Amino acid sequence: MRAVVQRVREAAVTVDEEIVGEIGPGLLVLLGIHGSDSAGDGELMARKLVGLRIFSDNEGLMNRSVADVGGSVLLVSQFTLYGDVRKGRRPSFVEAARPEHAEPLVEHVAETIRSSGVPVKQGRFGAKMAVSLTNDGPVTIVIEIPDR
C-alpha cells in the first residue's frame, strides 16, 4: 500500500463536474493498493495517517496530527501510484491490485480512519476524477506499508 499525503488548507474531488468529496484543513491522501496488500496493511496505513505529525504546534514545529488539529482526510484511490517505468516510457501497472481487490481495501482504510474520529471524504473509485487542492507548506510525504 502506497500513499502520497499532502497537508492541505482545502481539497476537493470532482467527477463529471460534480463535487463528490471536499475538505477544509487536513490531509489529501492519494492511495495505491498493491496486489498483495491485506486488511492488516490497511489498518496500519490508517493508523499511520491518523497519527502522522505534520501539523504545526504553537512553536511552529510539526508535532500535531490531523486528529490533534480537528482536520479531515480526503481519500482518493490512485492505482497509478504503482506505475513502473523502469523499462521503457509507458508505465506498467502489474503490481497494482485489481479493482475487485483494491476497492474493498480503500473502503477499509476509510472506515478505519473514521473509527478513530477523523472525518473522511472520498473520491469515486474507478471514476475519472479531477482533484484540486491548496497544499499547506507545501508538505508532502510518501508512506509505504509494508516497507517494500
Backbone as CSV, one residue per row, in Angstrom:
resi,resn,N_x,N_y,N_z,CA_x,CA_y,CA_z,C_x,C_y,C_z
1,MET,0.859,-1.155,0.000,0.000,0.000,0.000,0.910,1.224,0.000
2,ARG,0.588,2.145,-0.858,1.409,3.341,-1.000,0.500,4.561,-0.931
3,ALA,0.919,5.558,-0.166,0.138,6.784,-0.054,1.031,7.994,-0.286
4,VAL,0.520,8.924,-1.054,1.114,10.246,-1.168,0.205,11.153,-0.355
5,VAL,0.767,11.739,0.698,-0.011,12.504,1.679,0.390,13.966,1.577
6,GLN,-0.601,14.820,1.389,-0.335,16.250,1.328,-1.130,16.966,2.414
7,ARG,-0.437,17.798,3.164,-1.119,18.653,4.134,-1.765,19.778,3.339
8,VAL,-3.071,19.949,3.510,-3.797,20.911,2.688,-4.589,21.907,3.527
9,ARG,-4.810,23.058,2.942,-5.747,24.029,3.514,-7.166,23.671,3.096
10,GLU,-7.266,23.097,1.872,-8.538,22.628,1.341,-8.247,21.719,0.162
11,ALA,-9.190,20.818,-0.120,-9.050,19.921,-1.260,-10.435,19.441,-1.673
12,ALA,-10.564,19.105,-2.959,-11.847,18.632,-3.474,-11.618,17.661,-4.619
13,VAL,-12.578,16.761,-4.798,-12.577,15.820,-5.914,-13.879,16.018,-6.681
14,THR,-13.739,16.150,-7.995,-14.888,16.353,-8.865,-14.966,15.219,-9.869
15,VAL,-16.175,14.715,-10.081,-16.443,13.706,-11.112,-17.581,14.247,-11.966
16,ASP,-17.360,14.319,-13.276,-18.388,14.840,-14.194,-18.935,16.187,-13.717
17,GLU,-18.037,17.066,-13.314,-18.362,18.425,-12.866,-19.209,18.485,-11.592
18,GLU,-19.267,17.368,-10.851,-19.959,17.325,-9.565,-18.920,17.073,-8.480
19,ILE,-18.927,17.906,-7.437,-18.011,17.693,-6.314,-18.520,16.493,-5.533
20,VAL,-17.677,15.446,-5.452,-18.067,14.230,-4.730,-17.419,14.140,-3.356
21,GLY,-16.416,14.961,-3.105,-15.761,14.994,-1.807,-14.947,16.256,-1.673
22,GLU,-15.067,16.919,-0.528,-14.247,18.104,-0.283,-14.026,18.275,1.206
23,ILE,-12.854,18.829,1.527,-12.495,19.079,2.925,-11.875,20.461,3.050
24,GLY,-11.843,20.944,4.272,-11.066,22.123,4.617,-9.690,21.664,5.043
25,PRO,-9.137,22.208,6.101,-7.798,21.809,6.538,-7.725,20.317,6.873
26,GLY,-6.639,19.700,6.440,-6.449,18.284,6.723,-5.445,17.652,5.792
27,LEU,-5.733,16.399,5.410,-4.835,15.623,4.563,-5.530,15.182,3.287
28,LEU,-4.880,15.411,2.162,-5.271,14.775,0.906,-4.400,13.538,0.788
29,VAL,-5.038,12.375,0.687,-4.306,11.115,0.609,-4.618,10.435,-0.710
30,LEU,-3.597,10.306,-1.563,-3.697,9.527,-2.791,-3.215,8.132,-2.421
31,LEU,-4.098,7.137,-2.557,-3.820,5.800,-2.032,-3.781,4.764,-3.152
32,GLY,-2.642,4.089,-3.266,-2.488,2.991,-4.214,-2.459,1.671,-3.467
33,ILE,-3.158,0.683,-4.006,-3.223,-0.643,-3.393,-2.400,-1.619,-4.230
34,HIS,-1.480,-2.315,-3.590,-0.646,-3.335,-4.242,-1.429,-4.645,-4.293
35,GLY,-1.130,-5.461,-5.257,-1.821,-6.735,-5.414,-1.717,-7.662,-4.223
36,SER,-0.694,-7.506,-3.403,-0.520,-8.379,-2.239,-0.968,-7.738,-0.921
37,ASP,-1.557,-6.560,-0.967,-1.972,-5.884,0.259,-3.145,-6.595,0.926
38,SER,-3.203,-6.428,2.259,-4.234,-7.088,3.065,-4.975,-6.063,3.920
39,ALA,-6.029,-6.518,4.589,-6.767,-5.663,5.518,-5.849,-5.172,6.633
40,GLY,-4.941,-6.003,7.082,-3.986,-5.590,8.113,-3.109,-4.438,7.646
41,ASP,-2.695,-4.473,6.376,-1.922,-3.356,5.819,-2.759,-2.085,5.834
42,GLY,-4.052,-2.229,5.528,-4.951,-1.074,5.537,-5.091,-0.467,6.918
43,GLU,-5.148,-1.319,7.928,-5.247,-0.814,9.302,-3.975,-0.084,9.712
44,LEU,-2.824,-0.633,9.335,-1.553,0.046,9.622,-1.495,1.401,8.926
45,MET,-1.924,1.436,7.661,-1.905,2.691,6.912,-2.829,3.709,7.573
46,ALA,-4.021,3.288,7.932,-4.976,4.209,8.559,-4.411,4.780,9.853
47,ARG,-3.829,3.929,10.685,-3.245,4.406,11.947,-2.092,5.378,11.696
48,LYS,-1.282,5.074,10.690,-0.166,5.958,10.345,-0.692,7.320,9.893
49,LEU,-1.737,7.318,9.066,-2.294,8.577,8.569,-2.895,9.412,9.700
50,VAL,-3.643,8.782,10.572,-4.286,9.497,11.682,-3.245,10.065,12.646
51,GLY,-2.159,9.350,12.856,-1.150,9.783,13.821,0.014,10.566,13.248
52,LEU,0.055,10.725,11.943,1.178,11.400,11.275,1.276,12.855,11.757
53,ARG,2.386,13.181,12.369,2.552,14.504,12.982,3.199,15.464,11.988
54,ILE,2.368,16.067,11.139,2.879,17.012,10.139,2.172,18.367,10.213
55,PHE,1.433,18.600,11.293,0.801,19.899,11.505,1.572,20.637,12.598
56,SER,1.638,21.938,12.457,2.445,22.745,13.368,1.794,22.908,14.730
57,ASP,2.647,22.909,15.754,2.191,23.226,17.112,2.343,24.743,17.320
58,ASN,2.180,25.203,18.548,2.257,26.634,18.850,3.644,27.231,18.620
59,GLU,4.656,26.377,18.558,6.014,26.854,18.320,6.461,26.679,16.874
60,GLY,5.535,26.263,16.007,5.857,26.118,14.597,6.514,24.798,14.235
61,LEU,6.572,23.862,15.177,7.174,22.549,14.908,6.099,21.561,14.479
62,MET,6.455,20.649,13.608,5.494,19.634,13.155,5.341,18.578,14.240
63,ASN,4.413,18.816,15.162,4.188,17.936,16.301,2.740,17.493,16.441
64,ARG,1.864,17.916,15.546,0.441,17.617,15.704,-0.060,16.798,14.527
65,SER,-1.015,15.937,14.817,-1.613,15.081,13.785,-2.915,15.693,13.285
66,VAL,-3.469,15.099,12.245,-4.763,15.552,11.722,-5.836,15.424,12.793
67,ALA,-5.744,14.402,13.623,-6.695,14.239,14.725,-6.519,15.350,15.753
68,ASP,-5.268,15.699,16.050,-4.977,16.740,17.040,-5.535,18.103,16.632
69,VAL,-5.509,18.394,15.323,-5.929,19.723,14.850,-7.394,19.754,14.423
70,GLY,-8.095,18.632,14.560,-9.500,18.587,14.158,-9.693,18.655,12.655
71,GLY,-8.725,18.151,11.909,-8.791,18.169,10.447,-9.533,16.964,9.890
72,SER,-9.621,16.934,8.574,-10.296,15.859,7.844,-9.329,15.212,6.874
73,VAL,-9.759,14.083,6.318,-8.983,13.380,5.296,-9.830,13.280,4.035
74,LEU,-9.222,13.612,2.901,-9.830,13.349,1.592,-9.031,12.203,0.990
75,LEU,-9.670,11.046,0.878,-9.016,9.811,0.435,-9.387,9.534,-1.017
76,VAL,-8.370,9.428,-1.877,-8.570,9.231,-3.305,-7.774,8.015,-3.756
77,SER,-8.469,7.008,-4.258,-7.798,5.815,-4.774,-7.041,6.174,-6.047
78,GLN,-5.793,5.685,-6.152,-4.987,6.008,-7.324,-4.051,4.851,-7.667
79,PHE,-4.505,3.963,-8.548,-3.706,2.798,-8.915,-2.411,3.184,-9.601
80,THR,-2.345,4.379,-10.202,-1.140,4.773,-10.927,0.067,4.964,-10.011
81,LEU,-0.144,4.966,-8.691,0.996,5.036,-7.780,1.879,3.796,-7.907
82,TYR,1.341,2.732,-8.485,2.145,1.528,-8.731,2.571,1.414,-10.193
83,GLY,2.616,2.537,-10.888,3.137,2.545,-12.249,4.643,2.331,-12.239
84,ASP,5.106,1.345,-12.988,6.532,1.012,-13.048,7.074,1.444,-14.409
85,VAL,8.033,2.365,-14.393,8.611,2.873,-15.643,10.091,2.516,-15.779
86,ARG,10.507,1.453,-15.091,11.914,1.055,-15.186,12.282,0.572,-16.576
87,LYS,11.325,0.027,-17.301,11.572,-0.448,-18.669,10.723,0.386,-19.615
88,GLY,11.369,1.148,-20.445,10.643,1.947,-21.420,10.026,3.192,-20.822
89,ARG,9.079,3.753,-21.563,8.460,5.012,-21.146,6.982,4.878,-20.839
90,ARG,6.409,3.732,-21.142,4.999,3.505,-20.838,4.905,2.736,-19.526
91,PRO,4.175,3.257,-18.532,4.124,2.577,-17.240,3.431,1.216,-17.314
92,SER,3.946,0.299,-16.533,3.306,-0.995,-16.332,2.621,-0.954,-14.974
93,PHE,1.405,-1.478,-14.911,0.650,-1.444,-13.665,0.407,-2.838,-13.104
94,VAL,1.301,-3.786,-13.409,1.085,-5.165,-12.985,1.120,-5.331,-11.462
95,GLU,1.786,-4.427,-10.748,1.835,-4.536,-9.279,0.585,-3.965,-8.608
96,ALA,-0.163,-3.140,-9.329,-1.377,-2.552,-8.756,-2.440,-3.633,-8.607
97,ALA,-3.198,-3.532,-7.525,-4.265,-4.515,-7.272,-5.372,-4.370,-8.301
98,ARG,-6.008,-5.487,-8.615,-7.198,-5.477,-9.470,-8.315,-4.746,-8.713
99,PRO,-9.238,-4.126,-9.421,-10.301,-3.354,-8.763,-11.080,-4.131,-7.705
100,GLU,-11.362,-5.408,-7.964,-12.144,-6.194,-7.002,-11.389,-6.439,-5.697
101,HIS,-10.061,-6.322,-5.729,-9.238,-6.436,-4.526,-9.011,-5.057,-3.908
102,ALA,-8.802,-4.058,-4.754,-8.442,-2.724,-4.283,-9.603,-1.977,-3.637
103,GLU,-10.763,-2.017,-4.250,-11.871,-1.202,-3.738,-12.242,-1.524,-2.287
104,PRO,-12.376,-2.812,-1.915,-12.679,-3.091,-0.503,-11.584,-2.618,0.452
105,LEU,-10.326,-2.656,0.021,-9.243,-2.192,0.891,-9.259,-0.678,1.052
106,VAL,-9.575,0.048,-0.010,-9.699,1.503,0.099,-10.823,1.828,1.083
107,GLU,-11.934,1.132,0.971,-13.059,1.353,1.895,-12.665,1.000,3.330
108,HIS,-11.882,-0.047,3.489,-11.431,-0.460,4.822,-10.546,0.625,5.451
109,VAL,-9.647,1.196,4.656,-8.805,2.281,5.163,-9.687,3.460,5.589
110,ALA,-10.651,3.822,4.749,-11.546,4.945,5.067,-12.314,4.687,6.358
111,GLU,-12.861,3.495,6.507,-13.641,3.172,7.710,-12.765,3.132,8.960
112,THR,-11.539,2.660,8.815,-10.626,2.614,9.956,-10.258,4.030,10.403
113,ILE,-10.045,4.931,9.452,-9.776,6.331,9.800,-11.000,6.923,10.494
114,ARG,-12.189,6.701,9.928,-13.426,7.230,10.529,-13.607,6.732,11.960
115,SER,-13.275,5.458,12.189,-13.467,4.887,13.527,-12.563,5.541,14.566
116,SER,-11.521,6.252,14.114,-10.643,6.978,15.036,-11.186,8.368,15.337
117,GLY,-12.297,8.745,14.702,-12.900,10.041,14.951,-12.536,11.118,13.954
118,VAL,-11.729,10.785,12.951,-11.343,11.763,11.934,-12.325,11.666,10.768
119,PRO,-12.958,12.780,10.375,-13.878,12.744,9.235,-13.142,12.402,7.940
120,VAL,-13.796,11.589,7.101,-13.209,11.174,5.823,-14.208,11.447,4.711
121,LYS,-13.720,12.085,3.655,-14.450,12.222,2.399,-13.650,11.427,1.381
122,GLN,-14.312,11.006,0.293,-13.626,10.170,-0.677,-13.917,10.600,-2.103
123,GLY,-13.015,10.181,-2.978,-13.278,10.276,-4.398,-14.226,9.149,-4.765
124,ARG,-14.402,8.909,-6.049,-15.266,7.830,-6.516,-14.374,6.778,-7.174
125,PHE,-14.346,5.586,-6.598,-13.459,4.524,-7.062,-13.706,4.247,-8.553
126,GLY,-12.632,4.206,-9.323,-12.693,3.850,-10.736,-13.141,4.958,-11.664
127,ALA,-13.535,6.096,-11.122,-14.003,7.201,-11.958,-12.826,8.068,-12.395
128,LYS,-13.047,8.791,-13.477,-12.075,9.811,-13.877,-12.354,11.031,-13.006
129,MET,-11.378,11.386,-12.183,-11.571,12.430,-11.175,-10.653,13.614,-11.447
130,ALA,-11.146,14.782,-11.078,-10.319,15.995,-11.048,-10.109,16.332,-9.578
131,VAL,-8.847,16.425,-9.177,-8.515,16.699,-7.782,-7.912,18.095,-7.710
132,SER,-8.468,18.923,-6.846,-7.913,20.259,-6.637,-7.522,20.394,-5.173
133,LEU,-6.476,21.178,-4.928,-6.012,21.328,-3.559,-5.210,22.597,-3.410
134,THR,-5.153,23.052,-2.184,-4.215,24.094,-1.794,-3.296,23.451,-0.773
135,ASN,-2.076,23.146,-1.228,-1.098,22.489,-0.367,-0.630,23.490,0.678
136,ASP,-0.537,23.051,1.907,-0.153,23.904,3.019,1.285,23.612,3.390
137,GLY,2.179,24.511,3.056,3.587,24.329,3.401,4.519,24.712,2.260
138,PRO,4.620,23.942,1.234,3.973,22.648,0.995,4.599,21.533,1.833
139,VAL,3.737,20.596,2.229,4.175,19.401,2.943,3.615,18.197,2.188
140,THR,4.502,17.338,1.717,4.113,16.122,1.000,4.987,14.981,1.505
141,ILE,4.328,13.874,1.914,5.016,12.712,2.480,4.567,11.477,1.710
142,VAL,5.479,10.543,1.480,5.144,9.263,0.866,5.266,8.184,1.935
143,ILE,4.211,7.362,2.036,4.195,6.262,3.025,4.030,4.954,2.265
144,GLU,4.824,3.967,2.634,4.760,2.632,2.032,4.554,1.601,3.141
145,ILE,3.487,0.820,3.046,3.200,-0.247,4.017,2.786,-1.497,3.254
146,PRO,3.408,-2.640,3.450,4.654,-2.789,4.208,5.798,-2.150,3.449
147,ASP,6.889,-1.937,4.128,8.050,-1.306,3.504,8.573,-2.223,2.401
148,ARG,8.459,-1.806,1.164,8.898,-2.626,0.020,10.263,-2.179,-0.460
